[in-house]
Amino acid sequence: MSDILKHECGIAVIRLLKPLEYYKEKYGSAFYGVNKMYLMMEKQHNRGQDGAGFASIKLDTQPGQRYISRIRSVAQQPIQDIFAQINDRVNNEFKANPEYLNDVAAQKRNIPYIGEVLLGHVRYGTFGKNSVESVHPFLRQNNWMHRNLIMAGNFNMTNVKELFSNLIELGQHPKEYTDTITVMEKIGHFLDDAVSKIYRDLKKEGYNKQEASPKIAERLKVSKILKRAAKNWDGGYAMAGLIGHGDAFVLRDPAGIRPAYYYKDDEVVVVASERPVIQTVFNVKFEDVKELEPGQAIITKKNGDVRFKQILEPLERKACSFERIYFSRGSDAEIYEERKMLGRLLMPKVMEAINNDTKNTVFSFIPNTAETSFFGMVETAENELNKTKTKTILTGQRNISAEEVTDILSERIRVEKIAIKDVKLRTFITEDSSRDDLVAHVYDVTYGVVKPNDNLVIIDDSIVRGTTLKKSILKMLDRLNPKKIIVVSSAPQIRYPDCYGIDMANLESLIAFNAALALLEENNKFHIVKDVYEKCKAQEDLADRDVKNFVKEIYNPFTAEQISDKIAELLSDESINAEVKIIFQPIENLHKACPKNLGDWYFTGNYPTVGGNRVVNKAFINFYEGNKERAY
């Protein structure tokens, strides 16, 4: 994605099912779980580079011994920073106490971070300040082991205001107005309540407080706590939690918006945001890693029992299609094929745009994450060219010479590496004129491979704001003097804000929205903007389930192609000599390529939860009133 777009987060949970001595004997280290967590977080670093956090719980510790450890970082390379600190601490302990080296029990008693239950998180800061206090995991502390709660998630809630009010009604005084704190306190409230009720029952049965503690761990029903806490949540989420005594859970939203995968054998239970992470780190097969079902929780009890509980009634499955287009790593077997299919399905429109003239067309991609879709596009172009070659040769029959046949067969699709991003170049100057000049040089261009009469086809994952295209890429490509520049987006037009974890909160930042506004003005239909505003305002006091997405009316008067052409016009200026055309993936092709991930609300405005329509209308109200606040 050529535009910088912060998004998503990554979670990783490891529950060791054997004593630490087992891993020491089999794998050479009692820090087996910590080492695996490092790998899992590194393999998901694409999901968050603003911060990272790690927490662990030791099982069956004695009173007075530390059993929870947590470390977080917002350093430039936060994952490496965390584990460098852990490594230093561990090495210092071994240096000061060499007798610990072969004594796993002593390691567990005295060295932090080693433990049987581990939680990792990588973060992109889509909301709030990027301080270490904003980094997951969050910790809710209590002297009662069972009331300690550690949480991290890949999520965003649309109804934080409602959830915050619910906490106040329960008599709480939340320390922050964020969905993370709100969600944790909601679970924490029902956790406290459940522990208190179990203790009262045990007291009636004759147990004293000390005797009651292990019984509480046995009887605590995590699924019931989650059902009560999540009852009114509206959003996309994969929520991970650890309870102080050793229970662990991951809960996925009922529409399956945010991803969660798991693997279990007799040694470990593992959950992560992406399948290949588990495959690679634990060296297991594709089919051994399962997807957590929408609305379902995977719960691992302190005793190692693993349970799958339906916490919320599933909604229509709307797994995020952006996961397949861009966010998840392309090493997933299914995602790799889907991205190639996205490229293949675009090829007919590309061939039309170049008048089937592959001989005078150069194909390339920007950025590197678009490479897989590029492979699919080029494979299709090569297949079409081979058909043309065969037809030409067969039509010529015996009248075609061997030399002509050789010339026909030697023709190839022209594939070049046109642009390379200079990762060392940072646009640190905030003054617009200076910054624009720096932005224009973020990419280096390959000279000499494009001839003056050539078409130049560049594929990108998606076009969100179009800023990098306008200020850098198109100007850079134009310096190669092509006749025509065709920018191809493997994703459809992004028309609506996201409210489930991707950093697309404002309508006015979306180039498709600006193109629609320009078309309304040109066609004397700008009154629709005010009409939509009034309709959105009229719904402000309605319940979420009754709110409709009226922002769709901004786009309704125009075809997708009209909006695409206007986008091309907005992103070009008088300094660009080449003709510029932009081709977007049609919605129907997106669904054909990614049949399991039909979440398309940022393209269609069809939000999978009732809170989505309120968010998009609020975003439009903010735009109309000149309010720069987020819509959620």
N, C-alpha and C positions, 0 to 999 in steps of 0.2 A: 504494500500500500504506500504510494508515494506521499500522501498526506500523513503527517504524524497524528496518530489516533491512539490515545491511551484506552485501555480496555481490560475487561475481564480481571481475574486473579487466578491463582493456582493453589489448590490444596493438596496435601499429602498426609495420609494417616497410616501408621504402621503399628500393629499390635503383635508383639511376639508371644507365641503360644507355648513356648518352652521356657524353662529357667535359663538365666543368663549363662550358667555354666555349660549348657548344651551348645550354645553358639561359640563359646570360647574353645570348646573341644573340637567342634566340627569345622569352624571357620577361622579359628585362631585368634578371635577377639570377642570380648564381652561387649564391645562397642559396635557389634554387627548392625544393630538397629540404627545407631547414629550415622554410621557410614552409608547405609542404604538411604537414609533420609537425605543426606547431602546429595547423593546422586539423583534422587527423585526431584529435589528442588532445583538442581542445576538443569535437569532435563525439562523443566517447566519454566526456565527463566524467561522464555519468550512471553509468558503470561503476566509478568510483572517485574519491573526493574526499579521502581521507586522505593521499595522497601521489602524486607524479608524478616520472618520470625520463625522461631522454633521453640517448642515446649515438650517436656517429657514428664512422665509420672513413674515412680518406682512403686512396685506392688509390695504389700506386706512389710512395710518398714515399722520399726519400733517407735513409740512416742518419743519425741525429741529429735528424731532424725529427719532431715530435710527430704521430702519426697516429691516436691514439684520444682522443676527448673524451667526458666524461660529466658530467652535472649532475643532481642530485636535490633534491627539496624536500618538506617537510611543512608548508609555510606554509598559511594559511587558504585561499588560492586557489593551489594548488601549480603548476598549469599556467601561469597568468599569471606567477607568480614565476620559474619557470624561463626562460621566453622573454623576460621583462623583463631578467633577468641576461644572457642571451645577446645581446640587443639592445644593452645598455649596453656590453658588451665589444666588440662589433663596431663600434659607433659611435666608441668611444674609439680603436680601432685606425685607423679611417678619419681621425679627427681628427688623430691623431699622424702618420699616414702617408697623406696625401691621394693620393699616387701609386698607392696600391692600388686606388682606385676603379674604374679601367678596366683593371686588370691582374689577371686571374683567377688566373694562376699564382702571383702574389705573395699573393693572398688565400688560396689553398690552402696555401701554404707557411707563412704567418705568423698566420692567424686561426683560432682553434679553432672547432669545431662544424660548419664547412663540410666537406662530404664526400660521397662517393657511396653510402655504405651507412649507413642510419639506423634506429634502433630507439627506439620510444617506449612508455611504459607508464603507465597510471593505476591506482591501487591503493585497494582497501578493505582495511583491516587486520583480517582475520578471525582471525588467529593471530599471537601475538607482540606486542611493544611497537610503538607507532606512532612509531618514531624514524627518522631519515633513513637509518640503517644497515639498516633493514628494507625500504627502498624499492628497487624494481627500476629500471633494470637492475643486475644484479650483474656484477662484473668479476673475472676470474681472470687475473692478470698473469704475464707471463713475458718474458724478453729475446728469446726466439725468437718472431718475429712469428706463426708458425703455431700457437703454443701459447697465445696470448692468446684468451680466451673471454669474450664478453659475453652475458648471458642475462636474459630476462624472460619471464614467463608468466602465463596465467590458468589456475590449476590448484590442486589439492590432492591429495596422495597419502594413501592409507589405510594404507600399510605403511612408514612412515618408519623405524620401529624396525628392520625387516628390511634396508632399504636402507642405513641408518646402519651396521649390523653388517657389511654387505658391504664398505663402504669400509674399515672397520677390518681386515677380513680381507685386503684388498688392501695393507695396510701404511700407509694414510693416517691422518691425525690431524685430522679435520674440526674447524673452529673453532666451529661451532654445530650444535645438534641441531634443524634445521629442514628441511622438505622442499626448500626453495629451494636451500640450500647443498648438501644431499645430492645433488640432481639435477645441479647444476652440477659438483660434484666427480666424479660418476660419468661424465658426458660428458667432463670434463676429463681423467680418467684414461685413457680410451680414445683421446682426441685425442692425448695425450702418447705413448701406445703406438704409434699409427699413424704419427705424425711420426718417431719413432725408427726404426721398421721401414723406412720409405721412405728415410730418410737412410742407413741401413746398406746398402740395395740400391744407392743412388746412389754410395756410396763404393766399392762393389765394381765399379761401372761406370766409375770413374775420376774422378768429380766431386769437387772440393774443397768445403768447407763453404759458401763464398760462391756457388759455381756451383749448389750443390744447392738453395738457397732457392727460386728460382722453379719448379724442378722439383717440389718438395714441394707447392707450391700446385696445380700441374697434376694431380698423381697422388693427392692426398688424396681419399679416398672418404668423404664425409660420411655417406652412407647406411649404410655399414658401421659407422661409429662410433656412429650412432644406434641401429642394431639391437643392437649389443652393450650399449650403455648402458641402453636402454629395456626390455631383456628381462624384467626382474622388476618393472617399474613397475605399480602398481595404483592407479588414480585417474582423475580427469577432467582433461584438460589440453589447452591449445594453447600449445606451448612454442616460443619464438622465440630464436634465437641468431645471433651474429655471430662469426666467427673473424678474428683479427687481420689476416690477409693479404687478407681481403675476401669469403670465402665466407659465405653467409647461409642460414638454414633456418628453417622453421616446421613443427613436428610436431604432429599432432592425435591424441588418444587413440583406441584401436580401437573404442570404443563410440560415438564421436562426441558425447560428453557436452558438452564445451565447444566453442563455435563458432569457426570460422575461415573467412574468405572472401578471395579473391585476384582480382587483375586484372593483366593483362600486355599491353603493347603494345611498340613498338620504342623507347620512351623510358624506361619504368619497369616495375618489378615491385612490386606493392603487396599487402600482406596486412593484414587488420584483423579485429577481433572481430565487426564488424557490416557487413552489405552496404551500407546507405545511406551510411555514412561514406565509402566508396570512391566510390559514385555521385556524391555531392555534391561532394566535394573535387576529384575528377578529371573531373567532368561527363561521366559515361559511363552507358550504358543498363543497366537491370536485368539483362538477359540477358548482358551482357558481364562481369558479376561472378560468379565461380564459387565454389562451396563446396568447400573442401578435404575430401577423402573421409576417413572414419575410418581411423586407422592409417597415414595417408599423410603424407609430408613433401614440401613444396615447397622445393627446394634451388636456390639461385642461385650458380653458381660465380664466381670472381673474373673470369673472361673473359666473363661475361654469359650463359653457357648456363643455361637453366632446365630443371630435371629434376624429375619427379614420381616418387617412389619409395615402394613399399609397405614400410613399416618393420616394422609389426606386423600379424598376421593380424586382419582385422576381426571384431569380435564382433557380436552382434545390435545394430542401431542403436538407441540410446537417448538421442538428443539431448535436452537439458534442456528440459522443457516450460515451466519458469519463465521461460526466455528469451522465449517467445512471450507469456506472460501478463503479464509485468511488466518484466523486466530490460532487454531490448533496446529501443531507441527504436522507437516505433510508426510511424515514417516509412517503414519497410520495407513494400513493397506487400503481400507475403504476410502479414506480421504484422498489418498493419492489418485485413485481411479476417478473419483468424483471431480477433482480439479482438472484432470485431463479431459473429462467429458465436458466440463464447462468451456474449455478451449475449443473442443471439436464442434460443439453446438453453435459457436459464434462464427465459424468459418464461412457459411453461406453468405452472411451479411458482409463479411470482409471481402469475399470474392466479388460481390456486387459493387462494393465501394472502389475496388481497383480495376473494375471492368475485366475481371479474370486474367489480368496481365501479370502473372507471377514472374515472368521473365524480367520485368522492370520494377520489381518490388523487393524491398528488403524487410525481413521480419525480425523483431527483437522484443525484449521485455524490460520493464521497469516496475518495481524493484525486483530483487532476487526471489522474493516470495511468490512472484507471478510466474516463475519458471515452469512449474508443473502444468499450469493451464497453457502456457506457451508450447510445451511439448505436444499437448493434445491438438492445439490449433495447427501446428506445423505438420504433424502426422496426417491430419485431414487434408491439408494443402498438398502434401506429397502424394497421397492417394488419388486426389483429383488430377494432379499433373500426370501420374502414371496412366490413368484412364485416357487422358488426352493423347499421350504418347502412343499408346496402343491403337487408339482410333486412327491417328494420323498414319501410322505405319500400315495398318490393315487397309485403309482407304487407298493408299498408294499402290498396294499390291506389288506387281513385278516392275512397275515403272519407277520405283524409288531405289536409288543407288545405295550401296553399302556405306558410302561416306555420309549420305543424308541420314541413314538409320543411326549411324554413330553419333551424329550431331543431335538428333532427336533424343537419343537415350542419355546423352551426357548432360542434358539440361537438369538443373537441380533447383530446389527452393533455396533462395538466398537467405541464409540465417547468419546474423552477425551479433556480436556483443557491442551494442551501440553506446550504452551509458553505464558508467561505473560510479557509484556513490563514494565520495571522499569522506570516509567515516571520521577523519581527524578534524574536518572543518566544522566549526561550531559558530552559529549565528548569535554571538554573544552581545552584539551592539543593538540597543533597543531603538535608537533613532531610525525612523522609517526609511529614509533615503539610503543610509549606510547599510541598514539591515537587508533591504531589498537587493542591493548589489551583491551582498554575501550569499543570500539565498540563491541568486541566479548562478552561482558557481559551486553549489553543493555537489553537482554531478560533473564528472569528466566525460568528454565525448570522444568517440573513436572517429578520427578523420580518415578520408580516403576510401571508405567502403560504400558510400552512397553517391551515385552519379546524379548530375543535375536534373535528369529527366525521370528519376526514380520516384516511386511511391515508397513511403516509409510507414510500416505498420508496427505499432508498439502496444503490447498488452500490459494492463495493470490489473491488480486484484479488484480494486474499486476506486471510485472517485467520490470523495466525501465533500470536502470544501473546495477542492480545485486550486488551492493556493500554490502548491508546489508546481503543478502543471503550468499555471499562468506565469508565475514569477521565475521559474527555473527551466522546467523540462521542455516546454514548447519553444522557448527562445533558444535553448541549447540545440534542440533538434533542427531548428530552422537554419542554424549556422552551417549545417551540412548541405544546404541548398536543394532539398527534395522538392519535387513538383507538388506532392500532396503528403500530409501527415494524417494518418488515421490512428487515433487512440482508441483502443478497445478495452472495455471494462468487463471482466469476467462476472461482475455482480451487476444487478439492475441499478436503476437510479435510486439513490438514497434520498427519500422525500420527507421522512418523518424522524423525530428524535427517538432515541432509545431510552428506556427507563429501567432496564434490567441489568445494567453493569457496564455498558459501553459508553465511552465519553462522547455522546452526541446529544447534548441537552438542549441546544438552542436551534430553532428553525432557521434563523437568519444566517447561520454559518454554513448551511447546506447550499451547494451551488444549484441543485435542482429546484429548490424553493425560490432562489433568486431568479432563476430562469423563468419560472412560472409567473412571478410577479412582473417581470419585464414583458412577458407576452400579454398579460392582462392589461397592462398600460398601453401597449401598442394596439390592442384590439378594442380599446374603449370599454373594457370590462373591469376596470379597477374598483368599481363600486362593490364587486364581490368581496373584496378584502374587508370592507366595513361591515358588510352583511355577515360574513363569517365571524368577525369579532363580536358582533351583537348576539349571535347565536351561542357563541362560546360563553359570553358573560351571563347569558340567561340560564346556563346550566350550572353555575358555580355552587348553588345551594342544593342541587339534586344529589341523591345517593349515587355512588359510583356505578351501580348496575343500570342506572337510567341515563347515563351520559353517553352521547354519541360523538363520533369523530367528525366534526364539521370541517376540519382543515382539508379533507379530501376535495371539497368544493373548489379549492384554489387550483387544483390540477385538472378537474373534470372537463373544462372546455377544450383541452388540448390533447393531441395524441402524444405517445411516448417519443415518436420521432421528431415532432415539433419541439418538444422540450430538449431533446438531445441536440438538435441543431442550434437552439438558442444557447445552450451551455457552451457549445463550440465557439459561438460568437462572443460570449462573455469572457471566455478564457483566452481569446486571441486579441491582439491589438494591431495598430497600424505598422508596428515594427516587424511583424511576422509576414514574410513574403509568400510562404507556402499556403495552399488551401488546407484548412483544418477541418477534419470530420471526427466526430466522436460516436462510437457504437457501444451501446449498453446491452447487457444480457437481458432477454425477455424473461418475465416472471415464469412463464410456463417452462422455459428451458432450465431455469434454476431448479424447479421442482423435479424435472426429469433427471437432472444430474445428481441431485441430492434428495432422494425420495424419503429418507428417514429424518431429515431435518427441514421441516416445512415452516419453521418460524421465519416470517418474512415481513414483520410489522414495520420495519424501517423502510421497506420498499413499497408496501401496499397500504399501510395504516391500519391493518387488521390486527389489533393488539390481542394477545392471548389471555390477558386477565382484565378484569373490569377497571382496574386502576389506570390502565394504559391510555384509555380515551380521555380521562381527566388530565393526565400529564400532557398529552399533545395539545389539548385545548388551552391549558395553562401556558404552554410554550408559545402558542399563538397570541394569547392575551399579552404576555410579556413582550413579544415582538412589537405588537401594535402600540403598546403604551411606552415603548422605549425602555423597558425594564430589563436590566442585564442579569437578573437573578435566574437561578436554575428553576426548572419547572417541577422539580421533585427534591 
